[in-house]
Amino acid sequence: MAYTDHNFKTKKAIKDHLAAQKRYDDLSAANGGATMQLGNVMLQKEFPRGRPADITVYNPGLGTVPQDGTVYLEGPHYPAAHTWYAQGKMQNGVLVSVK
């Protein structure tokens, strides 16, 4: 089992973070890479701090986390009791989806 670099308290919080990344990327792509003025205003209004950070994963015990493929997550981080478990998909060392 692995942990994310940010200590998400719930699985829903991870899903919301990934959805926000997708929304930012979709808005940016739809507006010519956010080069149009209206696109910049929309992005700045919805995401004043810029694109949500990518989520990386690490294994606090033995073994390594795959750069590409399936990873199994748990949280919140120790010493808190683990209250959620998830299966995620890694791509180029970044978490891209969770179920």
Secondary structure as UniProt FT lines:
FT   STRAND          2..4
FT   HELIX           11..30
FT   TURN            31..35
FT   HELIX           37..46
FT   TURN            48..49
FT   STRAND          57..58
FT   STRAND          69..75
FT   TURN            78..79
FT   STRAND          84..91
FT   TURN            92..93
FT   STRAND          94..98
//
